[in-house]
């Protein structure tokens, strides 16, 4: 779903649906009304309109919002998906009334009244244009993915389901963007750090500030190590320098690129898999001696299946090292002084949290309890052998010595 058109009666909420679709997919959105109309309420020529529309459709990805029946077939030929909002007339009329007086990004002026001519246009839409739209869509029903909604509830349910299925893709793109902006957890180790590890001087983190005790690892020489959501070229190079046979699985393109870059620079072999840890891990049973899993399951809604998969792919006697946010960070504002949200923090179940997450470029994050995280590992069959707490490393909570992370060492005994 890369090239999308959204059509339906005026007042049905095409533009609102399109914006939500844009926010959930990251695809660029174009409004035909903004293309056609000028701010002085005149319009461009049909030739210029067609030229501009053609330039948009030459792009690799887009959402195009609007009917403009004359060019519908042109857009149908180029798109892969159609969203058709076929709502009852009274819903569309009410929708048109509700937007009067509002600033809108899909129109170059503010509507100040619901004039009679536009009211009549909407009233006549079911008999004047709707039959033609259905007739044209019928010709493309086999070639295109055409999704029709008959109520706002149906469209909202679709968006919610789609987002729940695709939020990991959203997070992968967010992490890529963070890496481009110099995110601390996206900076690969230097040659000097790798060289020191070769000489036995090394440290790695599961949580923001505290280093993992060396005794948690044992001797890594010749051991098979999985870095789970541990891309970025920070920990895996150290393990490789210590003689481990390393694999990393991460969903971020940038983090995987950094992992390959360091391996090439230093001349060691690493298996890099770009994948989603919420899916079944692409490994045979009892493959690894150790799994290193730094703070990352805060980007996953349900953590227990991950722990079960880790148990499956670890050898008997294998070690599972993990870092976890314990949830307190999610209740505060950015200053960490005011309580803003309640727990659990779940953007998929709270529209405001979802909107704030997108607006503030947080990615889609979730709070998890110790019951979920430590209890989830115990339920998977692991035995807890050690743990320690950590702070954010900076900010108000850190200044007041408030623990906000925990690192754990579990062992698969059976």
N, C-alpha and C positions, 0 to 999 in steps of 0.2 A: 504494500500500500504506500506508493510514493507519489502518485499523481491522482488527485482527488477533486471531484466537483461536488458542490453542495447546492441543491436546487429545492424549490418549493414556493408556496404562496408568500407574498409579502406579509409580514407580521408573524410568520411561523417561527421566526427565531433562527433563520439560516446563519446570520452573521454571529450570533451568540454561540451556536453549535460549532461554527467554523473556528472561532477563537479557542474554544475548549479543546477542539481537535488539534489545533496548532500547538497549544500549551502541552498537550499530552504526547504529541508525536515529534515536536520540534521542526515540522515542515513549514516552509514559508507560506504565508497567507496573502492572497490578492483578492481585493473586492472589485467586482465589475462596476459597481456604482461609483467607486472612486476613480475608475478608469474612464468612465463615460461622462460624468458630470464635472463641471467647473464650479468653483466657489460662488460665482455670480449667478448660478442656477441655469447657465447655458450648458451646452455639451460640445464635445469634439466631433469631428466628422466620422462617419462610419468607416471610411478608409483608414483614418488614423487609429480608430478603436481596434480594427482588425489587425493592424500592424503591431500595435502594442500587445494585444492579446497573443499574437503569434510568437512574439519574443518571449513572453512569459512561458508559453507552452514548450519552447525549445529547452527550457531548463530541465534538470534531472529530477527535481522534486518540487511539488507545489500543491497548495489547496486553492481552488478558485471558487469564490462564493458569488452566486447570482444566477438568475434565469437567462435573460436575454435570449429569447427563443431562436432568434435568427442565427446565432452562433452556437446553439446547443450541440448540434451534430459535430461541429468542428472540435468542440471540447470532449465530446463522447469518444471520438476517434482517438484522441490523444491520451485520455485518462485510463487508469486501471480500476478506479472505484468511484461509485456514485452514491451519495447520500441524498435521499429524496424525502423531504419533510412534507408529508401529505396529511395535514391536520384538519380538523373540522373548521368550518368557516368562522364560527363564533370565537374559536381560539385565536385565529389569525387576526380578526378584527380587534380583539382585546389586546393582543400583542402589539399591534400598530398604535393603539391608543396609549399604551403604557410607555412607549418610547418618546412621546411628544415632550419637548422641552429638555431632552437629555443630549449631552455632548456624545457623539458617536464617532468611532474611528473608521466606520464603514461608509460615512457620508461626509461631503465637504462642507455641510452647513447643518445648523440645528433646526429641526422641525419645530415650529411654534404653534401649529394648529393641525387638527386632523380634518383637512379640507374635504369637501363633499366629492370632488372628482376622484381623489385617491381612495376614499371610502367605497365609491362605486366600482373602481377598478378591482379592489380586493373582493367585493361582493360578486363580481362577474367572473372572477378568476376560475372558479370550478367549472364553468360552462364554456368560457372562451379560450383558456389556455391549458387547463389540466388534461383534457382529452388528447390534445396534441402532444403533450409531454409523455403521456402514457404510450401513445402510438410510437413515438420515436424510441422510447426506452425499450419497447417490446422488440425492436430490431436488434438491440445490443445485449439482450438478456443472457445469451450464451457466451459472449465474448468479454463481458465486463461484470465486475462484482457490484451488483445493484442492491442497495440496502434501503428499504422503505420503512419509515416510522409513521405511525398513525396517531401518536400522542407524545407529549413532552416526556412522560414517564418512560416510554420505550427508548427514546434517544438518550436520556440520562442513564438508564440501566446499561445501555450499550457502552457508553463512554466509561462508566465505572468498571464494567467487566474488562473492557479493552485495557484500561489503565492497570488493573490488577495483574493482568497477564503480561504487560509490557513494561512495568516500572523498572525492571532491571536494565532494560535497554536505555531508559531515561538516565538512570544512575551511571551507566557506563559512559554516556556522552558527557555528563556533568564532571565525572572524574577526569576525563580527557581534557576538558576545558580547564579544570583546576591545575592539571599538570602543565599546560601551556602557560599558565599564569604564575608558575613557580611554587606550587604547593609543596610544603616541606616533605610530605610523604611520597612525593613523586620525583624527588631528586636522587639520581643514582649515586652510588659511592664513587669516590675518586680512586685513581690508581694507587695512591698512597695508602688508603684504607685497605684495599685489597692486598697490597704488598705486606702490610703489617699483619694481616690475618694469616698470610703464608708463613710468617715467622712466629705465629702463636699468640699475637696480640690482637684481641678482637672483643667486640661487644655488639649485641643486637637488642632491639626493643620489641616487646609485644604491646606495650602501652606507651603513653607520651614521653615519660621521663626516666623511669627506672629500667635498668639493664637486667636482662634475664640471667639468673645465676648459671654459671657454666656447668655446675653439677646437674642441672636439669637435663642437659643434653647427653652426657656421657661421651664416649669417643665416637666421633662422626666419620672417621676414616672408613671408606668402603660402604657406608650406610646409605640406604635409599631414602631421600628426604623429599617430601611434598610441601611446597610453599602454597598454601591455600589462600587465595585472595591476597597474595604476598608479592605481587609484581612490583616493578619500579626499580629493580636493580639495587636494593638496599640490603636485604638479608641473604638472599640466595647466593650472591657472590662470596659472602663470608663463608657460608657452608661449603661452597665449592672449593674455596681455598683450604678448608680443613679436610678435604679429601672425600666429601660426600658426593654421591651420584644424585643430581638434583633435577626435580621437575617443578614447574610453577604453573598454576592455573589462576587466571585473572580475567575479568571481563573487559578491562580497559585496554583499548588499542595502544594508547600511549605507554601504559605501564608495561605491556608486553614488549613494545619496541625498546624501552629502556633496558629490559632484562636481556634482550638479544644483543643490544649495543655493548653492554658491559662484558658479556661473555665473549664477544668477538674481539673486543679491545684487549682482554686479558688472556685469551687463548684457551678457554676451557669450554666444555660441552654442557649445555643445559637444554632440557626439553621444555619448550614454552607452549602452553595450550591456552588459547583465548576461549574461555568458556564461562558458564554460569554455574556457580556452586549450589544454586537451589535445585538444579537438575541432578539426575544420577551421575555420579562422577565416572569419567571414562576410563576406569582402571579395573583390573581384575581383583578378586578378593585377596587380601593379605599381600599387598604389593609393597608397602612402605614400612620402614623402621621408625620413622618420625614424621609427624605433620606439624608444621609451623603455621599458625593461624592468627596473625595480628588483628587488632581491632578492625572489624569489617562487617560483622553480622548485624550491625546497626542499620545496614542498608538492605536487610532481609526481613520480611514480615514474619515468617515461621522458621525458627532456628532448629527445632528438634530433628527434622529430616536430615539436616546437614550433619549433625552429630552421629546419627545412625550410619550415614554413608562413610564418615571418617572411621567409625568402628569397623565397618566392613572392609575397607581397603588397608587398614593397618594390620601388620603381622602380630601374632601372639607375642606379648611382651613389648609391643610398640608403644611409643610415647606420643601423646597429643598435647601440644603446648598452644594455649589460646589467650588472647587479650580481649576484654569485653567492657563496653560502656555499661554501667549499672543503672542508668536511667535518669539520674538527678539533673544532668545537663539539659534535659529536654523541657524542664518546667520553667526555666528562667528566660528573660529577655537577653539581648546581646551583652548588656552590662553585667549580667549575672547578679543583679540586685533586686529585681522585681519578679515575682512569680507571675508568669503569663499564661502558661498552659497547664493542663491536667495530664496525669498519666492514666492509661497508656497513651503515648504519643504515636498516633497512627494516621498518616495522611490519607490512606485509602478509606478510612471510616469517618473522617472529619473534614468537611469541605473547607473550613477556614484554615486548618493546618496545611491542607493541600495547596491552597492558594498562597499562603505565606511561604511555603517551601519553594514554590516556583519563583515567587517574587524575589526572595532573598538568596536564590541560587544555593540552597542547602542540599539539593538532591532529595530523594525520597527516603527519609530515615525513620527508624522505628525504635522506640524504647523497649527494653527487655528486662525482665526481673531476674534476680538470682535464681529463682525457682525455674525459670525457663532455661537459663544458661548453665548453671551448675547442676541443677536438677535434671535438665535435659541430657547432660552427659552421663549422669549416674543411671538414668533410665536406659540409655543406649548400651550400658554394660561396662562403662569405664569405672576405674577406681581412682579417687582423688588422692594424690600424694603430697601436694603442696600448693600454696597460693600466696599472693601478696597484693596489696592495694597500691593505687597510684592516683595522682591528681592530674588536672588538665595541663599543668606546666606553666600556666599563666592565667591571669584574670582573677576576679574576686573570690571565686571558690578556692582556687589554688592559694591565694594570699591568706585565706583563713584555714588552710590545711584540710580542706574537705575532700575526702576520697571520692573519685568519680569513675574510677576504672578498677578492674581486678584482672590479674593474670593467674592462670591455673595450669597445673601440670597433672594430667591424667594418664593412666596406663591401662592398656588392654591386657588383661591377665588370662583370658580364656580364648 
